[in-house]
Every structure is written in structure tokens, then in C-alpha cells.
Amino acid sequence: MITAPFVQHWKTEQSTVRAGSALGPLLALGDAVLLTGDVGTGKTHFARALIRSILFVPEDVPSPTFTLVQVYDTVQGPLWHADLYRVSTAMEVDELGLTEAFQDAICLIEWPDRLGSLAPSEALCLDIQMAKDGRRATFNWTDPKWARRLENMAAHV
């Protein structure tokens, strides 16, 4: 059984795509994935691959940097992709509707530190950092469901 923290090394961009594509089908309504890492480490690249893996029909998956939130209709239900880099208060997060989305949708959140106390405690936390040979992805969680799901994901990466 995989335990937290679980670390993967993604040597190529394609490795990042495979990881996102493998995790997407394992998500369910009410799941949140919190993506951290410096600018340019691959958070949005991972999120795009994850979203594309569960779309009904292929479509462009833009970064939500300027719109703050993009909502997709997926085979698992609604998916909210949020980039909170430009958000400065928890009140702004609440105004976006994220607190409700945490209950009713799958949520991918970039820059989750902006959530403050609104961050779901049962979320999967993924920190992506640059490494000499690509990227280092560190997964952390408290909810036991993530261990089983990451074991399934790792089998397909």
C-alpha cells in the first residue's frame, strides 16, 4: 500500500501528461486536488492532461490564470479548475463559488495557499518541483481513499 508522502519523478513532459491522464479517471465528485509549486513547474500542464482524460469531447483546456475558474462537463460530473494566484482573500474565494464546488464537483486548485482555512482537509495535495532530471511530484493526503487511488495511478504511469 502506498503511504504519504508518495514521490514520483517525471523525467519528461509526457511523464507529466501520463500521470495526469492516469489520475483523472480515478476522481469523483467531492474530490479536490491542490496543486502547489513554483511558476513553470507543470501544475497547469498536469491539470490539462487530467481534465482531457475525462472530457466527453476533446476541447481546448486553457489556463484559468485570468478567468480564475474554468468549469468543465466531464464523464465524472462537473470539474472546476481554479488558479488562485491573483486572489488575495478568502472572501474572494467564497465569491468564486469554490466552497460549494468542493461539495458538488471535482476541484483542481492551483495556488491553494490562497484558500486559507477554506482548504478541504480531505484533499489530495500535489507539490511539483523542478529537479535535475525533470520534475519531482510529491503527493500528500490524510484521507485513506487517496492511497488506493494513487496505487492505481502509479500502475498506469
TORRO-728457 format. One record per residue: residue in one letter; x, y, z of N, C-alpha, C in turn. Coordinates in steps of 0.05 Angstrom, whole numbers, plus 32768, in hexadecimal, padded with zeros to 4 digits. Each point is the difference from the previous one (the first is absolute). Last residue first. Example, Ala and Ser with C-alpha at 12.3 -4.5 7.8 and 13.67 -1.06 7.14 Angstrom:
// TORRO-728457
code; n.xx; n.yy; n.zz; ca.xx; ca.yy; ca.zz; c.xx; c.yy; c.zz
S; 8101; 7FD3; 808E; 8010; 8018; 8001; 7FF1; 8016; 800E .
A; 8006; 7F8D; 7FFF; 7FEE; 8018; 8000; 8012; 8018; 8000 .
//
This chain:
// TORRO-728457
code; n.xx; n.yy; n.zz; ca.xx; ca.yy; ca.zz; c.xx; c.yy; c.zz
V; 801B; 805F; 7ED6; 8013; 8016; 7FF8; 801A; 7FF4; 7FF6 .
H; 7FB2; 7FD0; 8026; 7FFB; 8009; 7FE5; 8013; 8016; 7FF6 .
A; 7FFD; 7FD9; 805A; 8001; 7FE9; 7FEE; 7FFE; 8007; 7FE3 .
A; 7FF6; 8041; 8045; 801C; 7FF9; 7FFC; 8003; 7FE8; 7FEE .
M; 7FA9; 801C; 801A; 800C; 8013; 7FEE; 801D; 7FF8; 7FF9 .
N; 7FD1; 7FCE; 8041; 7FF5; 7FFB; 7FE5; 800D; 8013; 7FEC .
E; 8016; 800F; 8058; 800B; 7FE5; 7FF9; 7FF6; 7FF9; 7FE3 .
L; 7FDD; 804C; 8028; 801B; 8005; 7FF6; 800E; 7FE6; 7FF9 .
R; 7FAA; 7FFB; 8026; 7FFE; 800D; 7FE6; 801C; 8004; 7FF4 .
R; 7FF8; 7FDE; 8058; 7FF7; 7FEC; 7FEC; 8000; 800C; 7FE4 .
A; 8015; 803A; 8047; 8015; 7FEB; 7FFE; 7FF8; 7FEB; 7FEA .
W; 7FC3; 8046; 801A; 8014; 8008; 7FED; 8016; 7FEB; 7FFD .
K; 7FB7; 7FF9; 803F; 7FF8; 7FFA; 7FE5; 8016; 8006; 7FEC .
P; 8004; 8015; 8060; 800A; 7FE6; 7FF7; 7FF9; 7FF9; 7FE3 .
D; 800E; 8064; 802C; 7FEA; 7FEE; 7FFB; 800B; 7FE6; 7FF3 .
T; 803B; 8048; 8010; 7FF8; 7FF5; 801A; 7FE9; 7FEC; 7FFC .
W; 8058; 8028; 7FBF; 7FE3; 7FFE; 8005; 7FFC; 7FF6; 801D .
N; 804F; 801D; 7FA9; 7FFA; 7FFD; 801D; 7FE1; 8000; 8003 .
F; 8055; 7FF9; 7FAE; 7FE4; 7FFE; 8007; 7FFD; 7FFC; 801F .
T; 804D; 8026; 7FB4; 7FFC; 7FF5; 801A; 7FE2; 8002; 8007 .
A; 804A; 8004; 7FA7; 7FE4; 8003; 8009; 7FFC; 7FF2; 801B .
R; 8052; 802A; 7FBB; 7FFB; 7FEF; 8017; 7FE4; 8006; 800A .
R; 8036; 800B; 7F9A; 7FEF; 800B; 8016; 7FFE; 7FEB; 8016 .
G; 8053; 8006; 7FBA; 7FE3; 8004; 7FFA; 7FF1; 800D; 8017 .
D; 805D; 7FE8; 8008; 7FF8; 7FEE; 7FEB; 7FE2; 8002; 7FF9 .
K; 802A; 8036; 8044; 8015; 7FFE; 7FEC; 7FF7; 7FF0; 7FE7 .
A; 7FB2; 802E; 8035; 8016; 7FEF; 8009; 8015; 7FFF; 7FEA .
M; 7FA0; 803C; 8023; 8014; 7FF9; 7FEC; 8016; 7FF0; 800D .
Q; 7F9C; 7FFD; 8027; 8018; 800F; 8001; 8013; 7FF8; 7FE9 .
I; 7F94; 7FF6; 802D; 8011; 7FFB; 7FE9; 8018; 8013; 8001 .
D; 7FAD; 7FD5; 8043; 8014; 8015; 7FFE; 8013; 7FF7; 7FE9 .
L; 7F98; 7FE7; 8027; 8015; 7FF9; 7FED; 8013; 8018; 7FFE .
C; 7FAA; 7FD4; 8041; 8012; 8017; 7FFB; 8017; 7FF6; 7FEF .
L; 7F94; 7FE5; 8018; 801A; 7FF5; 7FF7; 8012; 8018; 7FFA .
A; 7FAA; 8005; 8047; 800B; 8003; 7FE5; 8019; 7FF1; 7FFC .
E; 7FC4; 800F; 8050; 8002; 7FE5; 7FF4; 800C; 8001; 7FE3 .
S; 7FEE; 804F; 8036; 8013; 7FF0; 800E; 8004; 7FE5; 7FF4 .
P; 7FE5; 8060; 7FCF; 7FF4; 7FE7; 800A; 8015; 7FED; 800D .
A; 8002; 806E; 7FFD; 800B; 7FE9; 7FF2; 7FF4; 7FE6; 800C .
L; 7FF1; 805C; 801F; 7FEB; 7FF4; 7FEF; 800B; 7FE7; 7FF2 .
S; 8034; 803D; 8039; 7FF0; 7FEC; 8010; 7FEA; 7FF3; 7FEF .
G; 8045; 802D; 7FC4; 8001; 8003; 801D; 7FF1; 7FEA; 800E .
L; 8011; 8017; 7F9E; 7FE7; 7FF7; 800C; 7FFF; 8005; 801F .
R; 804D; 8010; 7FC5; 7FED; 8016; 8001; 7FE5; 7FF8; 800D .
D; 8046; 7FC2; 7FED; 8006; 800F; 8019; 7FED; 8017; 8003 .
P; 8003; 7FC5; 7FB2; 7FEC; 7FFC; 8015; 8006; 800E; 801A .
W; 8020; 7FFD; 7F9A; 8005; 8014; 8014; 7FEC; 7FFE; 8017 .
E; 7FDA; 7FCC; 7FB4; 801C; 8009; 8000; 8002; 8017; 8013 .
I; 7FB7; 7FAC; 7FF6; 8005; 801B; 8009; 801E; 8005; 7FFF .
L; 7FA8; 7FBE; 7FE0; 801D; 8001; 7FFD; 8007; 801D; 8007 .
C; 7FA4; 7FBE; 8012; 800E; 801A; 7FFF; 801E; 7FFC; 7FFE .
I; 7F97; 7FCF; 7FF0; 801C; 7FFA; 8003; 800F; 801B; 7FFE .
A; 7F9B; 8000; 8026; 8010; 7FFD; 7FE7; 801B; 7FF4; 8007 .
D; 7FBB; 801A; 8042; 7FF0; 7FF6; 7FE9; 8010; 7FFB; 7FE7 .
Q; 8023; 8022; 8057; 7FEC; 7FEB; 8007; 7FF5; 7FF2; 7FE7 .
F; 803D; 8049; 7FFA; 800E; 7FEB; 800F; 7FED; 7FE9; 8007 .
A; 7FDF; 8050; 7FD8; 800C; 7FED; 7FED; 800F; 7FE9; 800E .
E; 7FDD; 8049; 8032; 7FEB; 7FEE; 7FF8; 800B; 7FEA; 7FEC .
T; 803C; 8042; 801D; 7FF7; 7FF0; 8017; 7FEA; 7FED; 7FFA .
L; 8021; 803E; 7FBD; 8010; 7FE8; 8005; 7FF7; 7FF0; 8018 .
G; 7FE2; 8057; 7FD5; 7FEF; 7FE9; 8002; 800F; 7FE6; 8006 .
L; 801B; 8062; 7FF8; 8003; 7FEF; 7FE8; 7FEE; 7FE8; 8000 .
E; 8007; 803A; 804B; 7FF1; 800D; 7FEB; 8002; 7FF0; 7FE6 .
D; 8034; 7FE5; 804A; 7FE4; 7FFB; 8005; 7FEE; 800B; 7FEA .
V; 805B; 8015; 7FFE; 7FFD; 7FE3; 7FFB; 7FE2; 7FF9; 8003 .
E; 8019; 8056; 8019; 8000; 7FFE; 7FE3; 7FFC; 7FE2; 7FF8 .
M; 800A; 8012; 805B; 7FE6; 800B; 7FF7; 7FFE; 7FFE; 7FE1 .
A; 8051; 7FEC; 802D; 7FED; 7FE9; 8000; 7FE5; 8009; 7FF7 .
T; 8056; 8036; 7FDB; 7FF1; 7FFB; 8019; 7FEE; 7FE8; 7FFE .
S; 803B; 801F; 7FB8; 800F; 8009; 8018; 7FF1; 7FFB; 801A .
V; 800F; 7FDF; 7F90; 7FED; 8003; 8015; 800F; 8007; 801A .
R; 8028; 7FE9; 7FA9; 7FF8; 801C; 8002; 7FEB; 8005; 8016 .
Y; 8020; 7FA7; 7FEE; 8018; 8010; 8003; 7FF9; 801E; 8005 .
L; 7FCA; 7FAA; 7FF3; 7FFB; 8015; 8014; 8018; 8013; 8004 .
D; 7FCD; 7FB8; 7FB9; 801B; 800B; 8004; 7FFC; 8018; 8013 .
A; 7FC0; 7FA3; 7FE4; 8004; 801B; 800A; 801E; 8007; 8003 .
H; 7FB1; 7FB7; 7FD5; 801D; 8005; 8000; 8004; 801D; 8008 .
W; 7FAC; 7FB2; 8007; 8008; 801C; 8002; 801F; 8001; 8001 .
L; 7FAE; 7FB8; 7FDE; 801B; 8003; 800A; 8007; 801E; 7FFF .
P; 7FA3; 7FB8; 7FFC; 800D; 801A; 7FFC; 801C; 8000; 800D .
G; 7FE0; 7FA0; 7FE4; 7FF1; 8017; 800A; 800F; 8019; 7FFD .
Q; 801E; 7FAB; 7FE0; 7FFD; 7FFC; 801D; 7FEE; 8016; 800C .
V; 8019; 7FFF; 7FA4; 7FF2; 7FE7; 8004; 7FFB; 7FFA; 801E .
T; 8008; 8067; 7FE5; 8010; 7FE8; 7FFB; 7FEF; 7FE7; 8005 .
D; 8001; 8072; 7FF1; 7FED; 7FEA; 8003; 800F; 7FE7; 7FF8 .
Y; 8029; 8061; 8028; 7FFE; 7FED; 7FEA; 7FEB; 7FEB; 8007 .
V; 802A; 806B; 801B; 7FEF; 7FE9; 8008; 7FFC; 7FEE; 7FE8 .
Q; 8048; 8050; 802A; 7FF5; 7FF4; 7FE7; 7FF0; 7FE8; 800A .
V; 802C; 805F; 8031; 7FF4; 7FE6; 8001; 7FF6; 7FF8; 7FE4 .
L; 8038; 804E; 800C; 8001; 7FF5; 801B; 7FF4; 7FE4; 8002 .
T; 8016; 803E; 7FB3; 7FE4; 7FFC; 8006; 7FFC; 7FF6; 801D .
F; 8058; 800D; 7FDE; 7FF2; 801A; 7FFF; 7FE2; 7FFD; 8006 .
T; 803A; 7FB2; 8005; 800F; 8016; 800C; 7FF0; 801A; 8001 .
P; 7FEE; 7F9F; 7FE1; 7FED; 8013; 800C; 800D; 8018; 800D .
S; 801D; 7FC0; 7FA7; 8007; 8006; 801C; 7FEB; 8014; 800B .
P; 7FE1; 7FBF; 7FB0; 8011; 8017; 8006; 8007; 8002; 801E .
V; 7FDE; 7FB4; 7FB9; 8001; 8003; 801D; 8013; 8017; 8006 .
D; 7FC3; 7FD6; 7FA6; 8016; 8010; 800A; 7FFD; 8003; 801F .
E; 7FD3; 7FAA; 7FD7; 7FFD; 801D; 7FFD; 8019; 800D; 800A .
P; 7FCA; 7F98; 7FEB; 8018; 8010; 8003; 7FFB; 801D; 7FFB .
V; 7FB5; 7FC2; 8029; 8009; 8007; 7FE5; 801A; 8011; 8004 .
F; 7FDD; 7FDB; 804D; 7FEF; 7FF1; 7FED; 800B; 8004; 7FE4 .
L; 8043; 8006; 8054; 7FED; 8010; 7FF1; 7FEF; 7FED; 7FEE .
I; 804D; 7FEA; 803B; 7FE5; 7FF9; 8008; 7FEA; 8011; 7FF2 .
S; 8062; 8006; 7FF3; 7FFC; 7FE3; 8003; 7FE3; 7FF9; 8007 .
R; 8021; 805B; 7FFA; 7FFC; 7FF4; 7FE6; 7FF9; 7FE2; 8002 .
I; 8018; 802F; 804F; 7FE6; 8009; 7FF6; 7FFA; 7FF2; 7FE5 .
L; 8055; 7FF1; 8025; 7FEC; 7FF4; 8011; 7FE4; 8007; 7FF5 .
A; 8049; 802A; 7FD8; 8000; 7FE3; 7FF9; 7FEA; 7FF2; 8010 .
R; 800F; 805B; 8014; 7FF5; 7FFD; 7FE5; 7FFD; 7FE2; 7FF8 .
A; 802B; 8016; 8052; 7FE3; 8003; 8001; 7FF3; 7FFD; 7FE5 .
F; 805F; 7FFD; 8005; 7FF5; 7FE9; 800D; 7FE1; 8002; 8000 .
H; 802D; 804B; 7FE2; 8004; 7FEA; 7FED; 7FF4; 7FE6; 800B .
T; 8002; 804B; 8038; 7FEB; 8003; 7FEC; 8003; 7FEA; 7FEB .
K; 8043; 8002; 8042; 7FE5; 7FFD; 800D; 7FEA; 8000; 7FEB .
G; 8066; 800A; 7FF8; 7FEF; 7FED; 7FF2; 7FE4; 7FFB; 800D .
T; 804D; 8041; 8011; 8008; 7FE5; 8007; 7FEE; 7FEB; 7FF4 .
G; 7FFE; 8066; 7FFD; 800E; 7FF1; 7FEB; 8008; 7FE4; 8007 .
V; 7FEF; 8042; 804F; 7FF7; 8007; 7FE5; 8011; 7FEF; 7FED .
D; 7FFD; 7FD4; 805E; 8007; 801A; 7FF5; 7FF4; 8004; 7FE5 .
G; 7FCE; 7FC1; 8045; 8019; 8000; 7FF3; 8005; 801C; 7FF4 .
T; 7FA5; 7FBE; 8022; 8013; 8015; 8007; 801A; 7FFC; 7FF1 .
L; 7F90; 7FDF; 8003; 8019; 8000; 7FF1; 8012; 8017; 8009 .
L; 7FA7; 7FBF; 8021; 800D; 801A; 8005; 801C; 7FFF; 7FF4 .
V; 7F9D; 7FCB; 7FF5; 801C; 7FFD; 7FFD; 800D; 801C; 8001 .
A; 7F9C; 7FCC; 801E; 8010; 8018; 7FFB; 801D; 7FF9; 7FFE .
D; 7F94; 7FD0; 7FFE; 801E; 7FFE; 8002; 800C; 801B; 7FF9 .
G; 7FA1; 7FED; 7FF9; 8009; 8005; 801C; 801E; 7FFE; 8004 .
L; 7FD6; 7FC9; 7FB1; 7FF5; 8019; 800A; 8007; 8003; 801E .
A; 8045; 7FC4; 7FCD; 7FE3; 8000; 8003; 7FF6; 801B; 800A .
L; 805D; 7FC9; 7FCD; 7FF4; 8014; 8010; 7FE2; 7FFE; 8000 .
L; 8041; 7FCC; 7FCC; 7FFD; 7FF6; 801B; 7FF2; 8014; 8013 .
P; 801A; 800F; 7FA1; 7FEA; 7FED; 8002; 7FFB; 7FF5; 801D .
G; 804B; 803F; 7FF1; 7FE5; 800A; 7FF9; 7FE9; 7FED; 8004 .
L; 8061; 7FEB; 8008; 7FF1; 8008; 8018; 7FE4; 8008; 7FFA .
A; 803D; 7FE9; 7FBA; 7FFB; 7FE8; 8010; 7FEF; 8007; 8019 .
S; 801F; 8045; 7FC5; 7FEC; 7FEF; 7FF2; 7FF9; 7FE7; 8010 .
G; 8044; 8039; 8021; 7FE6; 800E; 8000; 7FEB; 7FEF; 7FF4 .
A; 8057; 7FDE; 7FFA; 7FF7; 8001; 801C; 7FE5; 800D; 8002 .
R; 802A; 7FFF; 7FAC; 7FF7; 7FE5; 8007; 7FF6; 8000; 801D .
V; 8026; 8050; 7FE1; 7FE7; 7FFB; 7FF2; 7FF5; 7FE5; 8008 .
T; 8056; 8016; 801D; 7FEC; 8011; 800F; 7FE4; 7FFB; 7FF4 .
S; 8047; 7FD7; 7FD5; 7FFC; 7FF3; 801A; 7FEC; 800F; 8010 .
Q; 801C; 8026; 7FAF; 7FEE; 7FE9; 7FFB; 7FFB; 7FF1; 801A .
E; 8040; 8045; 7FFF; 7FE5; 800B; 8000; 7FEB; 7FEA; 7FFC .
T; 8059; 7FDD; 802B; 7FF9; 800F; 7FE8; 7FE4; 800D; 8003 .
K; 8029; 7FCE; 8047; 8018; 8008; 7FF2; 7FFA; 8011; 7FE7 .
W; 7FD5; 7FEB; 8063; 7FF6; 8002; 7FE5; 8016; 800C; 7FEF .
H; 7FF3; 7FCB; 8063; 8012; 8011; 7FF0; 7FF5; 7FFF; 7FE4 .
Q; 7FD0; 7FF1; 8067; 8006; 7FF6; 7FE5; 8013; 8014; 7FF3 .
V; 7FD9; 7FE5; 806A; 800F; 8010; 7FEE; 8004; 7FF2; 7FE5 .
F; 7FC1; 8005; 8062; 8006; 7FEF; 7FE9; 800E; 8012; 7FEB .
P; 7FF1; 8007; 8073; 7FFF; 800B; 7FE5; 8008; 7FEB; 7FEB .
A; 7FC6; 7FD9; 8030; 8007; 801C; 7FFC; 801B; 8005; 800F .
T; 7FE3; 7F9E; 7FD6; 7FFC; 8011; 8017; 8009; 801D; 7FF9 .
I; 7FDE; 7F9B; 7FCD; 800F; 8019; 7FFF; 7FF9; 8011; 8019 .
M; 7FFE; 7F92; 7FF9; 7FEF; 8018; 8000; 8012; 8019; 8000 .
//
